[in-house]
Amino acid sequence: MNKKAIRFLFLVTAFIFGSQYLFSQHRRISRPVTRAVVRPLYDPALNQLLFPGNSAASWNTLFRSFDSLVCKGDRTIHFLHIGDSHIQAGFLQEQLNRELSDLLAPGCGGRGFIFPYRMAKSNNPTNYSIKFSGNWNHCRNVETSRDCDLGLAGMMVSTYDTLSDLHLLLKPSPVAYDFNDLKIFHDSSANHFTIDFPAWQGHFVTLQPEAGVTEFKFDTYLDSLWIRICRTDTVSRNLVLYGMEVKNGDPGIVYSSVGVNGAEFTSFLRCNRLESQLREVNPQCLIVSLGTNDGFVARFDPDSFLLNARQVIRNLRRAMPGIPILLTTPGDSYRKRRYDNKNLVLVREILIKIAAEEDCAVWDFYSVMGGPASMMTWYKAGLTAKDKVHFSKAGYYIQGDLLYQAIRDAWFIHLDKRKN
């Protein structure tokens, strides 16, 4: 064997043994074991109602009503929740209503104010259903290019048909809803129509044309109703419906909600009948959950947002002086499913500022759920939709449970102070 061959064989042998040594050494290197830090779903320490300014006074009045309902069973407490798509879905309110009813009173004072969303080609809450016939047009407060006559619901439906039918069914969730009192909110053109009930005759009617309300009282309790609307003349006018209210007068909790997909604070400034219809419904507590869509724009204007949000609260105050109002900050959300929405930090700060100026309580859900980028934590837990803006049914139930706990704990603090 020549020298070149011997040298080549030596290099190959060295390479083989050297490589084994290196690889064996590599296997012996102990890498530090890293454990993934699991971010909590929410912060229990922050889950409380805040009472800036003089907001505690009106809430103490509400809590005294809680006391009386529990001890005497002598009243109905009506909550009205105003918001966007998070509220139109209905799941948060369903959970909150269930737990408030379990806490304060086993009965139910009725379903409260409802809107036939399906007639407006939109999604309906699951605890009541609407079937209808006839041709109905609709308008929503998010349609900025249209000049519509709107009320508390932020939507309206209208028809020119000579004959239309509505079938209302209240489903037993979370409690068994029934009613013996029905109010229909409409415009003055109702004088050209009759409203009757083909399957039911035991009722009497109170018409308030100046308020745009027709009230029907029944001699028994119902959970469904067939409503027929007939034109009485040939005048070319349409009937406009703004919503209905169903109640039974029993002691307990009534939880109404009005939500419009895509709604901002400015959307409810377009509702010219909001104040008059709010007075007619006459709730004992208002909860306002808006701001998600206001902050979803690429160029967020904090000054305009503050002015619009403040004006909505002042309009509500003008309609219902002294009523306790709760502002909830919107939860975290993402843009295009990838980018955390930084505007919501400003939305939160402005809403807390307005609450202090206008004597409103605050539930800071943005902080409770974890603040910036917390939507991803909820998403990974399967509690949100794929858009990382909306929640799943289970996610809304958790949100409703958290709000219930915050209200309950504030009431318990009130009770402890009264003992002392």
C-alpha positions in Angstrom: 0.0 0.0 0.0 1.5 3.4 -1.0 1.8 6.4 1.3 -1.2 8.2 -0.3 -3.5 5.2 0.4 -2.3 4.9 4.0 -2.9 8.7 4.6 -6.4 8.5 3.1 -7.3 5.5 5.2 -6.0 7.3 8.4 -8.1 10.4 7.6 -11.3 8.3 7.1 -10.8 6.4 10.3 -10.2 9.6 12.2 -13.2 11.2 10.8 -15.4 8.3 11.7 -14.2 8.1 15.3 -14.2 11.8 15.7 -17.8 12.1 14.5 -18.9 9.4 16.9 -17.3 11.3 19.7 -18.8 14.6 18.7 -22.3 13.1 18.4 -21.9 11.3 21.7 -20.9 14.5 23.3 -23.9 16.3 21.7 -26.2 13.7 23.2 -24.7 14.2 26.6 -25.4 18.0 26.5 -28.3 18.6 28.9 -30.6 21.3 27.6 -32.5 23.3 30.2 -36.1 22.1 30.6 -38.6 24.9 29.8 -42.2 24.8 30.9 -44.8 26.7 29.1 -46.3 29.5 31.2 -50.1 29.0 31.1 -51.8 32.4 31.0 -54.9 32.5 33.2 -58.2 33.0 31.5 -59.2 36.0 33.6 -58.1 37.8 36.7 -60.6 37.3 39.6 -59.0 40.1 41.6 -60.1 42.6 38.9 -63.6 41.2 38.5 -65.5 43.9 40.4 -67.8 46.9 39.7 -66.1 50.2 40.0 -68.1 53.2 41.3 -66.3 56.4 40.2 -67.8 59.9 40.8 -71.2 59.7 42.5 -72.3 56.5 40.8 -72.6 54.6 44.1 -75.7 56.5 45.1 -78.0 55.2 42.3 -76.6 51.7 42.7 -77.3 51.7 46.4 -81.0 52.4 45.5 -80.9 49.4 43.1 -79.3 47.2 45.8 -82.1 48.2 48.3 -84.5 46.9 45.7 -82.5 43.7 45.7 -83.0 43.6 49.5 -86.8 44.1 49.2 -87.2 41.5 46.4 -85.4 38.9 48.4 -87.0 39.6 51.8 -90.6 40.5 50.6 -90.9 39.4 47.0 -92.7 42.6 46.4 -91.3 43.9 43.1 -90.0 43.4 39.6 -86.5 44.6 38.8 -86.0 45.3 35.1 -82.5 45.3 33.6 -82.1 46.7 30.0 -78.8 45.9 28.2 -77.8 48.0 25.1 -75.0 46.9 22.9 -73.7 45.5 19.6 -73.4 42.0 18.2 -72.1 40.6 21.5 -75.5 41.6 22.9 -77.7 40.7 19.9 -76.4 37.1 20.2 -78.2 36.9 23.6 -76.0 34.3 25.3 -74.3 36.7 27.9 -77.7 38.0 29.0 -79.2 34.5 29.2 -76.5 33.5 31.7 -76.7 36.7 33.7 -80.5 36.5 33.9 -80.4 32.9 35.0 -78.0 33.6 37.8 -79.6 36.8 39.0 -83.0 35.0 39.1 -81.5 32.2 41.1 -80.0 34.7 43.5 -82.8 37.1 44.0 -86.1 35.5 43.1 -87.2 32.1 41.7 -89.9 33.6 39.5 -89.7 35.7 36.4 -91.4 38.9 35.7 -91.4 38.3 31.9 -89.1 38.3 28.9 -89.3 42.1 28.6 -88.6 44.1 25.5 -87.9 42.1 22.3 -87.3 42.8 18.7 -88.2 40.5 15.8 -84.7 40.3 14.4 -85.6 37.6 11.9 -88.0 39.9 10.2 -85.0 42.3 9.7 -83.0 39.4 8.2 -80.7 39.2 11.2 -79.9 36.7 13.9 -82.5 36.2 16.7 -81.6 35.4 20.3 -82.3 31.7 21.0 -84.8 32.1 23.8 -87.6 33.3 21.6 -88.5 32.8 18.0 -90.5 34.8 15.4 -92.2 33.4 12.3 -94.0 35.7 10.0 -95.7 36.1 6.6 -96.0 39.1 4.3 -93.4 41.4 2.9 -91.4 43.4 5.4 -88.7 46.0 4.9 -86.2 46.9 7.5 -83.7 49.5 8.6 -80.9 49.4 11.1 -79.0 52.2 13.0 -75.7 51.1 11.4 -76.9 52.0 7.9 -75.4 55.5 7.8 -76.6 56.3 4.3 -80.3 55.9 5.3 -82.5 58.3 7.2 -84.7 56.0 9.2 -87.2 56.5 12.0 -85.7 54.3 14.8 -86.3 53.6 18.4 -85.0 51.7 21.4 -84.1 48.5 19.4 -81.9 50.4 16.9 -83.9 48.6 14.2 -87.4 48.8 12.7 -89.5 46.7 10.3 -92.3 47.9 8.1 -94.9 46.6 5.7 -97.4 47.8 3.1 -99.2 44.5 2.9 -102.9 44.3 3.6 -102.5 41.1 5.7 -99.5 39.9 7.7 -99.1 37.3 10.4 -96.5 37.1 13.2 -96.1 34.0 15.4 -94.2 34.7 18.7 -92.9 31.8 20.8 -91.1 32.3 24.1 -88.8 29.3 24.8 -88.2 28.1 28.4 -84.6 29.1 28.6 -83.1 30.0 31.1 -86.5 30.2 32.9 -90.0 29.5 31.8 -91.3 32.7 30.2 -94.9 33.5 30.0 -96.9 36.7 29.8 -100.4 38.3 30.1 -99.4 41.7 29.0 -98.2 42.6 25.5 -97.1 46.0 24.3 -96.4 46.7 20.6 -94.4 49.7 19.7 -95.4 51.3 16.3 -95.7 54.6 14.5 -98.9 56.6 14.0 -99.9 54.7 10.9 -101.1 52.0 13.1 -104.5 53.8 13.0 -104.8 52.4 9.4 -104.3 48.8 10.7 -105.9 46.5 13.1 -104.0 44.0 15.3 -105.8 41.0 16.5 -105.2 37.4 17.6 -107.1 34.7 15.6 -106.5 32.0 18.1 -107.3 34.1 21.2 -110.1 36.4 22.2 -109.8 36.9 25.9 -108.1 40.3 26.0 -108.7 44.1 26.1 -106.8 46.8 24.4 -105.3 50.1 25.5 -104.2 52.4 22.7 -101.7 55.2 23.3 -101.3 56.8 19.8 -99.4 59.7 21.1 -96.8 57.3 22.6 -96.9 54.9 19.7 -97.8 52.0 21.9 -100.7 49.6 21.8 -101.1 47.4 24.9 -103.0 44.2 25.2 -103.9 42.5 28.5 -104.9 38.8 28.4 -107.1 36.9 30.9 -104.6 34.1 31.1 -100.8 33.5 30.8 -99.4 32.7 27.4 -96.0 31.6 26.1 -96.9 31.9 22.4 -99.2 34.1 20.3 -100.4 34.4 16.8 -100.6 38.1 15.9 -102.5 39.2 12.7 -102.1 42.7 11.2 -104.7 43.9 8.7 -104.9 47.1 6.7 -108.3 48.8 7.3 -108.2 51.3 4.3 -106.7 51.9 0.9 -104.4 54.7 2.1 -100.9 53.9 0.8 -99.1 54.0 4.1 -96.9 51.4 5.8 -97.0 50.1 9.3 -93.7 50.5 11.2 -92.9 48.1 14.2 -90.2 49.1 16.6 -90.4 46.1 18.9 -92.6 44.4 21.5 -92.6 44.0 25.3 -94.0 41.0 27.1 -94.4 40.8 30.8 -96.5 39.2 33.5 -96.2 41.5 36.6 -94.8 38.7 38.8 -92.0 39.6 41.2 -88.6 38.7 39.9 -86.0 39.7 37.3 -86.8 41.0 33.8 -83.8 41.2 31.6 -84.3 42.9 28.2 -81.6 43.5 25.7 -81.2 45.4 22.4 -78.2 44.8 20.3 -77.3 45.6 16.7 -74.6 43.9 14.8 -71.8 46.4 14.0 -73.3 49.1 16.3 -71.2 51.9 17.6 -72.1 54.7 20.1 -73.0 56.9 17.1 -75.5 54.3 15.9 -77.7 54.9 18.9 -77.5 58.7 18.4 -79.5 58.0 15.2 -82.5 56.6 17.2 -84.9 59.5 17.4 -87.5 57.5 19.4 -85.0 56.0 21.8 -85.8 58.2 24.8 -89.6 58.1 24.6 -89.6 54.3 24.2 -87.1 53.9 27.0 -89.4 55.8 29.3 -92.3 53.6 28.3 -90.3 50.4 29.0 -89.1 52.0 32.3 -86.2 49.8 33.4 -84.6 50.0 36.8 -81.0 49.5 35.6 -79.2 50.2 32.3 -76.1 48.3 31.1 -74.3 49.7 28.1 -71.8 47.5 26.2 -70.5 49.3 23.2 -67.0 50.3 21.9 -65.8 47.2 20.1 -66.8 48.6 16.7 -65.8 52.1 17.5 -62.3 51.0 18.2 -62.1 48.6 15.2 -61.3 51.4 12.7 -57.8 51.8 11.3 -57.7 55.5 12.4 -59.3 55.8 15.8 -60.3 59.3 16.8 -60.3 59.4 20.7 -61.9 62.9 20.8 -64.8 62.0 18.6 -65.3 58.7 20.4 -65.5 60.5 23.8 -68.0 63.0 22.5 -70.3 60.4 21.0 -70.2 58.0 23.9 -70.8 60.8 26.4 -73.8 62.1 24.4 -75.4 58.6 24.4 -75.0 58.4 28.1 -76.5 61.9 28.6 -79.5 61.0 26.3 -80.1 57.9 28.5 -79.8 60.1 31.6 -82.2 62.6 30.2 -84.8 59.9 29.5 -84.3 58.2 32.9 -82.9 60.6 35.5 -81.3 58.9 38.4 -81.2 55.5 36.9 -78.1 53.3 37.7 -76.0 52.9 34.6 -73.2 50.4 34.1 -70.7 50.9 31.4 -68.8 47.7 30.4 -65.5 48.0 28.6 -65.2 45.8 25.4 -63.1 42.7 25.6 -59.9 42.3 23.7 -60.1 41.5 19.9 -57.9 41.1 16.9 -57.8 42.6 13.4 -57.7 40.2 10.5 -57.3 37.4 13.1 -53.6 38.3 13.5 -53.1 41.7 15.0 -54.2 42.7 18.5 -56.4 45.8 18.4 -54.4 48.4 20.3 -57.2 51.0 20.0 -59.2 49.1 22.7 -56.7 50.4 25.4 -57.9 53.9 24.6 -61.5 52.9 24.4 -61.2 51.4 27.9 -59.6 54.6 29.3 -62.2 56.9 27.7 -65.1 54.9 29.0 -63.8 54.9 32.5 -63.3 58.7 32.2 -66.9 59.2 31.0 -68.2 57.0 33.8 -66.5 59.2 36.3 -67.9 62.4 34.7 -71.4 61.0 34.3 -71.7 59.0 37.5 -71.8 55.6 35.9 -70.5 52.4 37.4 -67.9 50.4 35.3 -67.2 46.8 34.7 -63.8 46.7 33.2 -64.1 43.4 31.2 -61.0 44.4 29.1 -58.8 44.1 32.2 -60.7 41.2 33.7 -60.1 39.0 30.6 -56.4 39.8 30.6 -55.9 43.1 28.7 -53.8 43.3 25.4 -53.6 40.0 23.4 -55.8 38.1 25.9 -58.2 37.2 23.1 -55.6 34.7 22.0 -55.8 33.0 25.4 -59.5 32.7 25.1 -59.2 31.5 21.5 -56.8 28.7 22.4 -59.3 27.7 25.1 -62.0 27.3 22.5 -64.0 30.2 23.8 -64.1 32.5 20.8 -65.1 32.5 17.2 -62.4 32.2 14.5 -62.5 35.9 13.8 -61.0 36.5 17.3 -63.6 39.3 17.8 -66.7 37.4 18.9 -66.9 34.7 21.6 -68.4 31.2 21.4 -71.6 30.4 23.3 -69.4 29.0 26.2 -67.3 32.2 26.1 -70.3 34.4 26.4 -71.6 32.3 29.3 -68.3 32.8 31.1 -68.6 36.5 30.5 -72.1 36.6 31.8 -71.1 34.6 34.9 -68.2 37.0 35.6 -70.5 40.0 35.3 -73.0 38.3 37.6 -70.3 37.7 40.2 -69.3 41.4 40.0 -72.8 42.5 40.6 -73.4 40.0 43.3 -70.2 40.9 45.2 -71.1 44.6 45.0 -74.5 43.8 46.5 -72.9 41.8 49.3 -70.6 44.7 50.2 -73.7 46.9 50.3 -75.3 44.4 52.7 -72.2 44.3 55.0 -72.2 48.1 55.2 -75.9 48.1 56.2 -75.2 45.6 59.0 -72.5 47.9 60.3 
